[in-house]
Amino acid sequence: MMASLLTALSTLVIGPLSFVGLLAPHIARALGQYKARNQLIVACLVGAILMVAADWFGRTLWFPWQFPAGLMASVVGGGYFLILLRKT
């Protein structure tokens, strides 16, 4: 519970980059990258894909209106974050 509160607080204060920065290394590790160099590269790619997907969904899902990329990144990545919390 404390981890989710601190993550929500950091996302509110700093924005979507902190959420993606917290989530991408865990996704990279789940993809089987355990060495630091490989995990860094995969985490960067996953973070970039997550932000591009969030921006694209925010611009096209409800076309005349646009939603912020941070909101959509929280929606797209939030499900996986909840799965990570359930595992521990």
N, CA, C and O atoms as a MOPAC input file, in Angstrom:
PM7 MOZYME 1SCF
protein

 N      0.82200 1    -1.17600 1     0.00000 1
 C      0.00000 1     0.00000 1     0.00000 1
 C      0.87500 1     1.25200 1     0.00000 1
 O      0.57900 1     2.22900 1    -0.68800 1
 N      1.94300 1     1.21100 1     0.77000 1
 C      2.84000 1     2.35900 1     0.84400 1
 C      3.53700 1     2.58600 1    -0.50100 1
 O      3.72800 1     3.72900 1    -0.91500 1
 N      3.91100 1     1.51000 1    -1.17500 1
 C      4.56300 1     1.65200 1    -2.47800 1
 C      3.62700 1     2.29000 1    -3.49200 1
 O      4.05000 1     3.13200 1    -4.28300 1
 N      2.36800 1     1.90000 1    -3.47500 1
 C      1.42500 1     2.48600 1    -4.42900 1
 C      1.15400 1     3.94800 1    -4.10200 1
 O      0.98900 1     4.75700 1    -5.01600 1
 N      1.10500 1     4.30600 1    -2.83100 1
 C      0.91000 1     5.70800 1    -2.46000 1
 C      2.10900 1     6.57100 1    -2.87000 1
 O      1.93700 1     7.67800 1    -3.38000 1
 N      3.30600 1     6.06400 1    -2.64800 1
 C      4.49600 1     6.82000 1    -3.03800 1
 C      4.60400 1     6.95200 1    -4.55700 1
 O      5.03400 1     7.99300 1    -5.05400 1
 N      4.22300 1     5.91900 1    -5.29500 1
 C      4.23700 1     5.99200 1    -6.75200 1
 C      3.21000 1     6.99100 1    -7.25100 1
 O      3.49500 1     7.76800 1    -8.16200 1
 N      2.02500 1     6.98100 1    -6.67100 1
 C      0.99500 1     7.95200 1    -7.06200 1
 C      1.44900 1     9.37200 1    -6.75400 1
 O      1.22500 1    10.28100 1    -7.55400 1
 N      2.08500 1     9.57400 1    -5.60200 1
 C      2.56900 1    10.89800 1    -5.23600 1
 C      3.65000 1    11.37900 1    -6.18200 1
 O      3.63600 1    12.53800 1    -6.59600 1
 N      4.59000 1    10.50800 1    -6.53300 1
 C      5.65100 1    10.92600 1    -7.44700 1
 C      5.10500 1    11.19700 1    -8.84300 1
 O      5.59600 1    12.09300 1    -9.53000 1
 N      4.10000 1    10.44000 1    -9.27400 1
 C      3.48800 1    10.69400 1   -10.57400 1
 C      2.76900 1    12.02800 1   -10.58400 1
 O      2.83000 1    12.75500 1   -11.57600 1
 N      2.09200 1    12.36200 1    -9.49800 1
 C      1.40700 1    13.65200 1    -9.41900 1
 C      2.38500 1    14.82000 1    -9.40200 1
 O      2.14800 1    15.83800 1   -10.05200 1
 N      3.48300 1    14.67900 1    -8.66200 1
 C      4.42300 1    15.78400 1    -8.50500 1
 C      5.27000 1    15.98300 1    -9.75600 1
 O      5.40600 1    17.10800 1   -10.23600 1
 N      5.83200 1    14.92100 1   -10.28000 1
 C      6.79300 1    15.04000 1   -11.37900 1
 C      6.14700 1    14.84900 1   -12.73300 1
 O      6.54300 1    15.51700 1   -13.68900 1
 N      5.18100 1    13.97600 1   -12.85500 1
 C      4.52000 1    13.75800 1   -14.12600 1
 C      4.68200 1    12.34400 1   -14.62800 1
 O      5.11400 1    11.46100 1   -13.88700 1
 N      4.33800 1    12.12300 1   -15.88500 1
 C      4.33000 1    10.75900 1   -16.41100 1
 C      5.71200 1    10.14800 1   -16.56100 1
 O      5.83900 1     8.92400 1   -16.58200 1
 N      6.73900 1    10.95900 1   -16.66500 1
 C      8.07800 1    10.39400 1   -16.83800 1
 C      8.52200 1     9.63000 1   -15.60900 1
 O      9.23800 1     8.63600 1   -15.72900 1
 N      8.11900 1    10.06600 1   -14.43900 1
 C      8.49100 1     9.32300 1   -13.24000 1
 C      7.79000 1     7.96900 1   -13.21200 1
 O      8.38400 1     6.97100 1   -12.80400 1
 N      6.53600 1     7.92900 1   -13.64000 1
 C      5.80900 1     6.66400 1   -13.67300 1
 C      6.44700 1     5.71000 1   -14.66500 1
 O      6.64700 1     4.53500 1   -14.35700 1
 N      6.76200 1     6.19600 1   -15.83300 1
 C      7.41300 1     5.35700 1   -16.84400 1
 C      8.79900 1     4.95100 1   -16.37100 1
 O      9.23300 1     3.82300 1   -16.60300 1
 N      9.49500 1     5.86800 1   -15.70600 1
 C     10.82500 1     5.55300 1   -15.17000 1
 C     10.78300 1     4.49300 1   -14.09300 1
 O     11.73200 1     3.72200 1   -13.94400 1
 N      9.70500 1     4.44200 1   -13.34500 1
 C      9.56800 1     3.40500 1   -12.32600 1
 C      9.10200 1     2.07400 1   -12.91600 1
 O      9.45900 1     1.01300 1   -12.40600 1
 N      8.32500 1     2.12400 1   -13.96200 1
 C      7.70600 1     0.92300 1   -14.51300 1
 C      8.57500 1     0.21200 1   -15.55500 1
 O      8.59300 1    -1.01800 1   -15.59600 1
 N      9.28100 1     0.94800 1   -16.37900 1
 C     10.02700 1     0.35900 1   -17.50000 1
 C     11.09500 1    -0.64800 1   -17.06400 1
 O     11.20600 1    -1.69500 1   -17.70200 1
 N     11.88700 1    -0.39600 1   -16.01500 1
 C     12.86800 1    -1.41900 1   -15.62100 1
 C     12.22700 1    -2.72500 1   -15.15600 1
 O     12.79400 1    -3.80000 1   -15.35500 1
 N     11.06200 1    -2.63800 1   -14.54600 1
 C     10.38300 1    -3.86000 1   -14.11700 1
 C      9.87500 1    -4.64400 1   -15.32300 1
 O      9.92200 1    -5.87400 1   -15.33400 1
 N      9.39300 1    -3.93600 1   -16.32800 1
 C      8.95900 1    -4.61900 1   -17.55400 1
 C     10.16200 1    -5.24600 1   -18.25700 1
 O     10.06800 1    -6.35500 1   -18.78200 1
 N     11.28600 1    -4.53900 1   -18.26600 1
 C     12.49700 1    -5.08600 1   -18.89500 1
 C     12.95800 1    -6.34600 1   -18.18000 1
 O     13.38300 1    -7.30700 1   -18.82200 1
 N     12.87600 1    -6.34700 1   -16.87100 1
 C     13.25900 1    -7.54400 1   -16.12400 1
 C     12.27700 1    -8.68000 1   -16.38600 1
 O     12.67700 1    -9.84100 1   -16.47300 1
 N     10.99000 1    -8.34800 1   -16.51100 1
 C      9.99200 1    -9.37700 1   -16.80900 1
 C     10.19700 1    -9.96100 1   -18.20500 1
 O      9.80500 1   -11.09700 1   -18.47200 1
 N     10.81400 1    -9.17800 1   -19.09400 1
 C     11.11400 1    -9.66700 1   -20.43900 1
 C     12.39300 1   -10.50500 1   -20.48500 1
 O     12.80900 1   -10.94400 1   -21.55700 1
 N     13.01300 1   -10.72700 1   -19.33100 1
 C     14.16000 1   -11.62000 1   -19.26400 1
 C     15.51700 1   -10.94300 1   -19.34500 1
 O     16.52000 1   -11.61100 1   -19.59400 1
 N     15.57000 1    -9.65500 1   -19.14500 1
 C     16.83900 1    -8.92400 1   -19.20700 1
 C     17.36500 1    -8.73400 1   -17.78100 1
 O     16.81700 1    -7.94600 1   -17.01000 1
 N     18.43100 1    -9.46100 1   -17.43900 1
 C     18.95100 1    -9.40700 1   -16.07600 1
 C     20.29700 1    -8.69400 1   -15.98400 1
 O     20.66900 1    -8.22100 1   -14.91000 1
 N     21.02800 1    -8.61000 1   -17.08400 1
 C     22.28600 1    -7.85600 1   -17.07300 1
 C     21.96900 1    -6.37100 1   -17.15900 1
 O     21.01800 1    -5.96300 1   -17.82600 1
 N     22.77200 1    -5.57400 1   -16.47900 1
 C     22.47600 1    -4.13900 1   -16.36900 1
 C     22.42400 1    -3.44200 1   -17.72200 1
 O     21.52500 1    -2.63700 1   -17.96600 1
 N     23.36500 1    -3.73700 1   -18.59500 1
 C     23.40500 1    -3.05600 1   -19.89700 1
 C     22.17900 1    -3.40100 1   -20.74300 1
 O     21.53500 1    -2.51600 1   -21.30600 1
 N     21.86700 1    -4.68100 1   -20.82600 1
 C     20.70600 1    -5.10300 1   -21.60800 1
 C     19.40900 1    -4.57700 1   -20.99900 1
 O     18.49900 1    -4.16900 1   -21.72000 1
 N     19.33100 1    -4.58900 1   -19.67000 1
 C     18.12700 1    -4.09400 1   -19.00500 1
 C     17.94600 1    -2.59900 1   -19.24200 1
 O     16.81700 1    -2.13400 1   -19.39900 1
 N     19.03500 1    -1.84300 1   -19.27000 1
 C     18.95700 1    -0.40500 1   -19.53400 1
 C     18.44900 1    -0.13400 1   -20.94400 1
 O     17.60000 1     0.73400 1   -21.14300 1
 N     18.95900 1    -0.86600 1   -21.91300 1
 C     18.54200 1    -0.66800 1   -23.30100 1
 C     17.06700 1    -1.02900 1   -23.48100 1
 O     16.31000 1    -0.27900 1   -24.09700 1
 N     16.67000 1    -2.16800 1   -22.94600 1
 C     15.27900 1    -2.60700 1   -23.08500 1
 C     14.34300 1    -1.68000 1   -22.30800 1
 O     13.24100 1    -1.39200 1   -22.77400 1
 N     14.76300 1    -1.21100 1   -21.13900 1
 C     13.92700 1    -0.29000 1   -20.36100 1
 C     13.73300 1     1.02500 1   -21.10300 1
 O     12.64300 1     1.59600 1   -21.06800 1
 N     14.76800 1     1.51000 1   -21.77100 1
 C     14.62500 1     2.73000 1   -22.56900 1
 C     13.64700 1     2.52000 1   -23.72000 1
 O     12.80300 1     3.37700 1   -23.98300 1
 N     13.75400 1     1.40400 1   -24.39300 1
 C     12.83300 1     1.11300 1   -25.49500 1
 C     11.39600 1     0.93700 1   -25.00500 1
 O     10.46000 1     1.43500 1   -25.63000 1
 N     11.22200 1     0.23500 1   -23.89600 1
 C      9.88500 1     0.03200 1   -23.34700 1
 C      9.28200 1     1.35700 1   -22.90900 1
 O      8.10400 1     1.61400 1   -23.15600 1
 N     10.08200 1     2.20300 1   -22.25800 1
 C      9.58900 1     3.51100 1   -21.82800 1
 C      9.18800 1     4.37900 1   -23.00500 1
 O      8.16500 1     5.06200 1   -22.96500 1
 N     10.00200 1     4.34900 1   -24.05600 1
 C      9.67400 1     5.13400 1   -25.24900 1
 C      8.39900 1     4.62200 1   -25.90700 1
 O      7.54500 1     5.41200 1   -26.30800 1
 N      8.27100 1     3.31600 1   -26.01700 1
 C      7.06700 1     2.73500 1   -26.62100 1
 C      5.83700 1     3.05800 1   -25.77900 1
 O      4.77200 1     3.35600 1   -26.32100 1
 N      5.97900 1     2.99900 1   -24.46200 1
 C      4.86200 1     3.30400 1   -23.58000 1
 C      4.41500 1     4.75600 1   -23.72800 1
 O      3.21500 1     5.02600 1   -23.77400 1
 N      5.35300 1     5.69000 1   -23.80200 1
 C      4.99000 1     7.09900 1   -23.93500 1
 C      4.41300 1     7.39800 1   -25.31500 1
 O      3.46400 1     8.17400 1   -25.42700 1
 N      4.96400 1     6.80000 1   -26.36100 1
 C      4.42000 1     7.00800 1   -27.71300 1
 C      3.02000 1     6.41900 1   -27.81100 1
 O      2.12600 1     7.03300 1   -28.39300 1
 N      2.82500 1     5.23200 1   -27.24600 1
 C      1.48900 1     4.62200 1   -27.26300 1
 C      0.49500 1     5.46700 1   -26.47300 1
 O     -0.64400 1     5.64900 1   -26.90200 1
 N      0.91500 1     5.97900 1   -25.33100 1
 C      0.02400 1     6.81000 1   -24.52000 1
 C     -0.33300 1     8.09800 1   -25.25400 1
 O     -1.48500 1     8.53000 1   -25.22100 1
 N      0.63400 1     8.70700 1   -25.90800 1
 C      0.36400 1     9.93200 1   -26.66000 1
 C     -0.56200 1     9.65000 1   -27.84000 1
 O     -1.48600 1    10.41700 1   -28.10800 1
 N     -0.31000 1     8.55200 1   -28.53800 1
 C     -1.14600 1     8.20200 1   -29.69200 1
 C     -2.57600 1     7.90100 1   -29.25600 1
 O     -3.52700 1     8.37800 1   -29.87500 1
 N     -2.73400 1     7.10300 1   -28.18300 1
 C     -4.08100 1     6.80700 1   -27.68000 1
 C     -4.78700 1     8.07400 1   -27.22400 1
 O     -5.98100 1     8.24600 1   -27.47000 1
 N     -4.05900 1     8.95500 1   -26.56500 1
 C     -4.64900 1    10.19600 1   -26.08200 1
 C     -5.11800 1    11.11700 1   -27.19300 1
 O     -6.07600 1    11.87000 1   -27.02100 1
 N     -4.44600 1    11.05600 1   -28.32800 1
 C     -4.81600 1    11.91400 1   -29.45500 1
 C     -5.88400 1    11.30300 1   -30.35600 1
 O     -6.64200 1    12.04400 1   -30.98100 1
 N     -5.96700 1     9.98300 1   -30.44200 1
 C     -6.85700 1     9.36400 1   -31.42300 1
 C     -8.05500 1     8.63900 1   -30.84400 1
 O     -9.03100 1     8.41200 1   -31.55900 1
 N     -8.01600 1     8.27100 1   -29.58800 1
 C     -9.09000 1     7.46500 1   -29.02800 1
 C    -10.42000 1     8.21200 1   -29.01300 1
 O    -11.43400 1     7.67800 1   -29.46200 1
 N    -10.42400 1     9.42600 1   -28.50700 1
 C    -11.60500 1    10.28800 1   -28.51900 1
 C    -11.25000 1    11.49000 1   -29.36700 1
 O    -10.90000 1    12.55000 1   -28.84800 1
 N    -11.34200 1    11.31800 1   -30.68000 1
 C    -10.68400 1    12.20700 1   -31.63800 1
 C    -10.83300 1    13.71500 1   -31.41700 1
 O     -9.80200 1    14.37500 1   -31.28900 1
 N    -11.99400 1    14.30000 1   -31.36400 1
 C    -11.96900 1    15.76600 1   -31.27900 1
 C    -11.32200 1    16.27800 1   -29.99300 1
 O    -10.82200 1    17.40200 1   -29.95700 1
 N    -11.32600 1    15.47900 1   -28.95900 1
 C    -10.71800 1    15.87500 1   -27.68700 1
 C     -9.40900 1    15.13300 1   -27.50400 1
 O     -9.24200 1    14.01700 1   -27.99500 1
 N     -8.49300 1    15.75000 1   -26.80400 1
 C     -7.20500 1    15.11000 1   -26.53500 1
 C     -7.03000 1    14.95900 1   -25.03500 1
 O     -7.38300 1    15.84700 1   -24.25900 1
 N     -6.48700 1    13.83200 1   -24.64500 1
 C     -6.17500 1    13.58500 1   -23.24800 1
 C     -4.67000 1    13.68600 1   -23.06100 1
 O     -3.91800 1    13.34000 1   -23.97100 1
 N     -4.21700 1    14.14800 1   -21.91600 1
 C     -2.77300 1    14.27000 1   -21.68400 1
 C     -2.06900 1    12.91500 1   -21.74600 1
 O     -2.64000 1    11.88500 1   -21.38800 1
 N     -0.83900 1    12.93900 1   -22.19800 1
 C     -0.06800 1    11.69800 1   -22.30800 1
 C      0.15900 1    11.07700 1   -20.93900 1
 O      0.22000 1     9.85300 1   -20.82800 1
 N      0.28600 1    11.87700 1   -19.90500 1
 C      0.48400 1    11.34700 1   -18.55900 1
 C     -0.69900 1    10.54400 1   -18.07100 1
 O     -0.53400 1     9.49800 1   -17.44300 1
 N     -1.88900 1    11.03100 1   -18.35600 1
 C     -3.09800 1    10.30000 1   -17.97600 1
 C     -3.16600 1     8.97800 1   -18.71100 1
 O     -3.46700 1     7.94500 1   -18.11400 1
 N     -2.88800 1     9.00700 1   -19.99700 1
 C     -2.95400 1     7.77700 1   -20.78000 1
 C     -1.82700 1     6.81500 1   -20.40400 1
 O     -2.03000 1     5.60100 1   -20.42500 1
 N     -0.64200 1     7.33100 1   -20.05800 1
 C      0.44900 1     6.45700 1   -19.61400 1
 C      0.07500 1     5.76900 1   -18.31500 1
 O      0.42100 1     4.60600 1   -18.10400 1
 N     -0.62400 1     6.47200 1   -17.44800 1
 C     -1.08100 1     5.85800 1   -16.20300 1
 C     -2.11600 1     4.78200 1   -16.47400 1
 O     -2.13000 1     3.75300 1   -15.79900 1
 N     -2.97700 1     5.00500 1   -17.44700 1
 C     -3.98900 1     4.00500 1   -17.79200 1
 C     -3.34400 1     2.79700 1   -18.46700 1
 O     -3.65800 1     1.65500 1   -18.13300 1
 N     -2.44300 1     3.05000 1   -19.41600 1
 C     -1.80600 1     1.95200 1   -20.14900 1
 C     -0.88300 1     1.15000 1   -19.23500 1
 O     -0.91100 1    -0.08100 1   -19.24900 1
 N     -0.07200 1     1.83700 1   -18.44600 1
 C      0.89000 1     1.14500 1   -17.58700 1
 C      0.35200 1     0.77300 1   -16.21800 1
 O      0.95900 1    -0.03400 1   -15.51400 1
 N     -0.76600 1     1.34200 1   -15.83600 1
 C     -1.30700 1     1.08500 1   -14.50900 1
 C     -1.72700 1    -0.35200 1   -14.29200 1
 O     -1.56400 1    -0.90000 1   -13.20100 1
 N     -2.26900 1    -0.96200 1   -15.33500 1
 C     -2.66800 1    -2.37000 1   -15.22800 1
 C     -1.48700 1    -3.27100 1   -14.92500 1
 O     -1.57100 1    -4.15800 1   -14.07600 1
 N     -0.39800 1    -3.04200 1   -15.61400 1
 C      0.79200 1    -3.85600 1   -15.37000 1
 C      1.35600 1    -3.57600 1   -13.98000 1
 O      1.83500 1    -4.48900 1   -13.30600 1
 N      1.30100 1    -2.32400 1   -13.55300 1
 C      1.79200 1    -1.97000 1   -12.23000 1
 C      0.98200 1    -2.68400 1   -11.14900 1
 O      1.54500 1    -3.14000 1   -10.15400 1
 N     -0.32600 1    -2.78300 1   -11.33700 1
 C     -1.15500 1    -3.48900 1   -10.38000 1
 C     -0.83100 1    -4.98600 1   -10.35300 1
 O     -0.87500 1    -5.61800 1    -9.29700 1
 N     -0.50600 1    -5.54000 1   -11.51300 1
 C     -0.09300 1    -6.95300 1   -11.56600 1
 C      1.21000 1    -7.13200 1   -10.79400 1
 O      1.37000 1    -8.11700 1   -10.07400 1
 N      2.13500 1    -6.19900 1   -10.93300 1
 C      3.39200 1    -6.29000 1   -10.17500 1
 C      3.13600 1    -6.21200 1    -8.67900 1
 O      3.78800 1    -6.91600 1    -7.90800 1
 N      2.20900 1    -5.37800 1    -8.25700 1
 C      1.91000 1    -5.27200 1    -6.83400 1
 C      1.25800 1    -6.55700 1    -6.29500 1
 O      1.47700 1    -6.92800 1    -5.14200 1
 N      0.46900 1    -7.22300 1    -7.12200 1
 C     -0.18800 1    -8.44900 1    -6.68600 1
 C      0.80800 1    -9.59200 1    -6.54000 1
 O      0.60300 1   -10.49200 1    -5.72600 1
 N      1.89400 1    -9.56200 1    -7.32800 1
 C      2.88900 1   -10.63400 1    -7.27300 1
 C      3.65300 1   -10.62300 1    -5.95800 1
 O      4.01400 1   -11.68200 1    -5.44200 1
 N      3.90300 1    -9.44400 1    -5.41200 1
 C      4.75400 1    -9.38100 1    -4.21400 1
 C      4.01600 1    -9.56800 1    -2.94600 1
 O      4.61500 1    -9.53700 1    -1.87100 1

